[in-house]
């Protein structure tokens, strides 16, 4: 037998570790992506706010009448600023600012292509003279856009804020102030790199912890498996698998396995006793029949034909009983045809013409049950045979109703069954009066067969005070 070692790729432990690692990896990637997006949005918003503050400071100077060549503009490396008129011509530019969006600018000069007004990103809209700022005011609306700026020969990405203002003469100016995006991208990149560096070790830790926890959890399963393999190899059904102390699924599995082994052991032991008892019961009539035939062969005048016939009949009945028990043990389900118990009692009693004690018919209620007519007739016959062996002068059969049950009652006036033996008499090959039972041809199987058939039909068979046997069967629905 090939033993599959735990820990291989196909094992539960490996699959659990791989699954847990994959789930954690997906969760971390999703969470990390969300964190980066939120961080990038916040930093970009902060850059836009800084650009807006710088643009409004310059626009406020223009609205108060400061000349364009005297504007106090921020350092170009921190916040590149360009002031243009409505047509995009440059009116002022920050120190060292050479170009915006690859278009050259020059403070106080009119050269190069006019700067575009800029695309609105949703924070504001184009304002015409009717809705724009009045002379000496700064427009409350701000537009943002991303672009590039060349500051002292260094081209970088910026977040620009565009603010409009009018001087005291009513001339409109557009202030473009930028805030560098490099710090935002550096911060996002640092966080991303930290996540990428920390992810593999974290996944290794998750996989290792899952592996160890699963190994510890499945250790009792391996003990159960190895013990079951040993039981199978040794065929010793008295052994049991170890039961963990914890009250979890594995402990319940172990208890169920032990219950199954106990039931299997009981079944095998019962089968062994059955075979041994059957062999013992068969040996006596076969030996008697052989002896009679051997004597008859040597001395035909001494052949006991009635005795040989009786032994043959006994063998036939015993073989039929054994065959029926074998079918019942194999789980043969009875037929589900309607059976009228009152009619069954009348038919069975009408055929018993040679009984030692007459059978009286008591109350016979017309009740129907579902089952096999032949098997239920066999139960009634066995109960009547048992009553005939022990009755002193009378046997009575009745069919009554008890709620949802049909009760078939067989009673005799014999000495009854001792209370301590009322369950034992339903065991196979059990005879309370061994000598008389053998003389009468009984093998101790009649009551055992009757109870097995009753159970297969969903009912019960029991003996009450005295010698009253009751067969209870569920009534047929409807």
N, C-alpha and C positions, 0 to 999 in steps of 0.2 A: 504494500500500500504506500503510495507516494504522499508524502506529507508536504503541504504547502507552508513554507516558512512565512511567518508574519513579517510585515515590513516591505514586501515586494510591491511593485507598482500596482498589482491587482488587489492588494489587501485593503481592508476597510480603513486601516490606520493611514495608509498612503493617500487613499481617496479623500478621507476627512481632512488631512493636512493640506492637500492640494486645493480642495474646495474652499476651506477657510482662508487660505492665502489668496486665492483668486477673488473672493468676496471682499476681503480687506483691501486688496490692491485696487479694485474697482471703486470702492468707497473712498479711498484716499485720493485717487486720481480725480474723482468727481468733486470731492471737497476742496482739493487743492486748486482745481480749475476755477471753482466758484470764488475762492479766496483771492486768487490772482485777478479775476475780473473785477471784484469789488475794490480791491486795492488800486488797480489801474484806474477805475472810474473815479475813486476819491482823489487820487493824486492829480489826475487830469483836471478834475473840478477845482482843486486847489490852485493849479497853475493858471487856469482861466480866471479865478478870482484875483490872483496877484496881477495878472495882465489888466484886468478891469480897473483895479485900484490905480495902477500907473496911468492908464488911459484917461481916467476921470480927473486925475490931478492935472494933467496937461490941458484937458478940455476946459477945466475950471479957469486956468490961466488965460486961455483964449477968450472965454466968455467975459472975463473982467477987463479985456482990452489990452492985454500984454502983446507987444509986437512979436511976430513970428521969429525974428532974429534974436529976440531976448528971452525966449521961452526957456525955463529951467527944465531941461530934459534929463531923465535918468541915464545912468551909465549904460552904454549900448550892450556890454557883455551881460548885464543882468536883465535889462528890459529894453530891447531895441524899439525905438519909437520913430514913427514916420507920420508927418502931418501933411495931408493933401487937401486940395479944394474939391469941388463937386465933380470936376472933369478928371481928377486923378493926378493932376500936376502937383509935384512935391513943393510944399511950402516950408517945411522944416524937417530935419532928421537928426536923430541922436548921434552922439559922437562915435565915430568909427563904423557907423552903419553904412554899408556900401550897396547892398541890394536886398530886396524883399521878394520872395518867390521868383528869384533869378532875374529880376528887373532892377536895373541900376537906379539909385536914388542919389540926390545931391542937395544938401541943405541950401535953401534960398536960390536954387538954380532951376531952370526949366530945361532939362535935357533927359534923354532916354524916353522910353515909352511910358505913357501914363499908367499908374498902378490900377489894377482892377478894383472895383468897389468891394469885392469880397463876397463869398457865398454865405448866406444865412444858414446857421445850423439848427435853427429852431428856437433860439433864445430871444430873437427879435425880428423885425421885418424892416424893409426899406421904408423910409419916411420921405414924403414929398413936402413941399413948402407949406401945404395946408395943415399937415399934422406934425411937422418937425418942430424943433425948438424955436422959440422966439429970440429976437436979438438980445444978446447978453445972457443967454441961458444954455444949459447943457441938456442934451436929450436924455430922457430916462431909459430909453431902450438901448440894449447892448447886444451886439452880434459877436459871435465867436467863430473862429475857423482855425484850422491847423495849417501851417505853412513853414517855409524856410526863410532864414535871414543870413546874410553874409556880414559878419561883424569882424572888421579888421582882418579880412582874408579867411576867416573860419566860418564855414557854412554849417548850420545846425538847425534842428527842428524846433519850432516854437508853437505855443498856443497863443493866438492873437485875439485881442478884444478890440472891437471897433466902436467908437463913441463919436457922435456928432455934436457940434457946438456952433453957435453963431456969435460973432463979435458984436460990438456996439453998432457997427454999420450994417448989420444984417447979413454979412458974408458967411457962408457955411464952410466949415472945415471938418474934415474927418480925421480923427486921431486913431492911429494904429499902434498899439502897445503889445509887445510880446513877452511871454514868460517861457523860459527854456523847458523843454520836455525831457532833457537828458537825465536830470535827477529822478524823475518819475520812472523812466525806463530802467535806470540803474537799480532803483529800489525794487521794482517788479522782478528784474532779472536776478537780484540777490535772493529774494524770497523763492523764486522758481528753482534756482540752483540748490538752495538749502533743502527744498523738498525733494529734488531729484537725488541728492546725496543721502538724505535720511531715509528715503523709501526702501531701498534694498535691505539695509540692516533691519528695519522694522518688519519687513515681510519675512526675513529669516527668523526673527524672534517669534512671529506669529506661527510660522510653520513648525518651529521647534516645540513651542508650548502646546500646540494642537497635537503634535505627534506624541509628546509625553503624556498629556491628559488622556488621549485616546488609548494609548498603550496601557495606562493604569486602569482605565475603565473596561477594556476588553480582556484584561488578564484573567478574570474569572471565566470568561467565555472559552478561552484556550484550555483552562482546567476542565471545564465541562466537556469540551470536544475530545481531549486526550483520554478522559475517563470513559467516555462513550466508546471510543475506539478500542480501549482495553477490554471493556465489557463485550463488545462485538467479537473481539479475537478470542476471549476466554469462554464465551457463552455462559458466564456466571451472572445470572440475572439477580442475584442477591446483593450485588454491589450497587452503590448509589453515587451519583455525582456530588461534588462539594457544593454546598449552599452558602453564598456570601452572607455576611452579617447585615449588609445594607438592605434596606427595604426598597429596592428599585426594580427596574424591568429585568435585569439579569438575575436577581434573586428569585423573582417570580418564574423566570424561565427554568432555573434550576429546580425549583419546587415542582413545577409542572412536569419536568423531565423525570424526576424521582417518582412522582405519582404514576406516570406512564410506565416506568420500569416496574413499579409495584404491581400495577394491573397486568402487565405482561407476564411477570413472574407468577402471579396467581393463575392466569390463564394457562400458562405452560404446565404448572403443577397440577391444575385441574385436569388438563388433557392427559398428563401422565397417569394420574390416578384413574381416569376414565379408561384408558387403554388397558391398564393393569386389571381393573375390576372387570372389564369386558372380557379379557382373556380368561380370567378366573371363572366367570359365569359361563363362558362358552365351553370351557374344558369339561365341566361335569356332564352336560347332556351329550356332548360328542363322545366322551369316553363311554357313557352308558350305551349309546346307540351302537358304537363299534363293538362293545362286548356282546350285545345281543346278536348282532349280525355275525360275529365270529362263532358264537355258540350255535346259531342257526345254520351256519355253513357246515359245521361238524355234526350237529345233531338237529336236523330239521324239525323233529317232533318237539324240541324244546324251545323253538323260536317264539318269543313273546311279541306277536305282531301288534297288539294294542299298546304295549309298552313302547315299541319302536315308533309307532305312529305318534304317541304322546310326546316322546322325546323330540321327534321331528317337528311337531307343532310348536313345542317350546322353543326350539331353535329358530323356527320361522318368526315367531313373535319377538324373540330377542333381537334377531337381525333387523326386523322392521323398526323396533324401538331404537336401536343403535343408529339406523339410517336416518330416522326422524331427528334424533338428537344432533347428528352431524349436520343436517340441513339447518337446524335452528342455531347451532353454534356458528355456522357460516354466515348468519345474518339474513337468511331467506325471509323476505317480507311476505306476510300472508295476503291472500287475495282480499280485495275490498268490496266484496259482494254483500248485499243485504242478507242477513240470516235471521229467521224467525225462531227465537229460542223455544217458544211453546211447541211449535211444530217439530223442532229438532228433538225435544224431550219425548213427544209422543212417538215419533218414528224410532228412536233408539230403544225405548222401553218395549215397543211392539215386537222388536226383533229378539229380545232377551227372553226366550221361552224356556230355557233350561236353568234359570237361576235357582239357587238354593233357597233364597228368601224372596217372597213376592215383593214387587216394587209398587208402592202406592203413589198416585199422582195427587199432589196438593194443588195449591193455587197456581194456575198457569196463565199469567198475564201475557197478552199479545204484544211482546216487545221485540224490536228489531235492532240488531247490532251489525256493524260492518266487520267482515272477516272471512275466513275460510270455513266453509261448512264442514269439510272433512276434518280439519284440525279441531274445531270446536266439538264435533261429534266424538273425536278421539278423547278429548278432555272429559266429556260426560261419561264415556264408556269407562275410562280409567277410574273416575270417582265412584261409579257404580260397582266396578270390580272390587275396589278397596272396601266399600261398604258391605258387599256380599261376604268378604272374608271375615269381617268382625261383627256383623249384625247377629243378634240373638233371635229375633223373630220378625223384623220388619225394616224396610228401607223406604224413605219418602223423598220425592223430588218435587221442587216447587220453583216457580219463576215469579219474582216480584220486582216492583220498581222502588228504587231508593233515590229520589231526586233525579239527577241526570245519569244515573247508573241503572243498568239491568243486573239483577242479582239472581244467579242460578244456585239454588241451595240443595245439597244432598245430605240427608241425615239418616243415621242408623241408630238402633237401640243397643249398640254394643257398649263395651266398657269405656270407650272414649280414648282420647290421646292425652297422656300426662302433659301438664303445662310446660315442663322443661324440654319436651320433645316436639313441641308444635312447630318448630322451625326446622329441626333436624330431619323430620320425616320427608321434607321436600328435597333433600340432598340425594344425589344419585347413588344407587346400590345400597340404600339404607333400608334395613328391615328390623322393626322393633322385635318381632318374633321370628328369629332366624330360621329355626327348624320348621315351623308351620308354613312359613313363606316358601321355603324350598319345596316342601311337599305339595303346596298348591300351585307351584310353577311360577311364582312371582320372582322377578329379578331385582326388585327395588327401584324400577325406573318409571313406574306409572305416575306417581305424584310429581316426580321431577319433570317429566314431560308435560304434565298438566300445567305446572306453574310456568315453565318456559313458554308454552303456547299462550297462556294468559298474559304474560308480560309482552310478548310480541304483538298482541292485540290491544295493547294500551290499558290492560286491566290488572287485576290482582287475584290471587288465590290464597286463601288463609283458612285456618281451622279455628272454630270458636269453642266455647265451653262445651264439654262432652264430645260428641262425634258429629259436629255440624261443619261441613265444608262449604264455603261460599266463594263462588266465582263472580267477580264484579267486572262488568264490561261497560264502556261508555255507550250510551244510547245513540242510535243513528240520528243525525241531525235531520230535522224536518218531520 
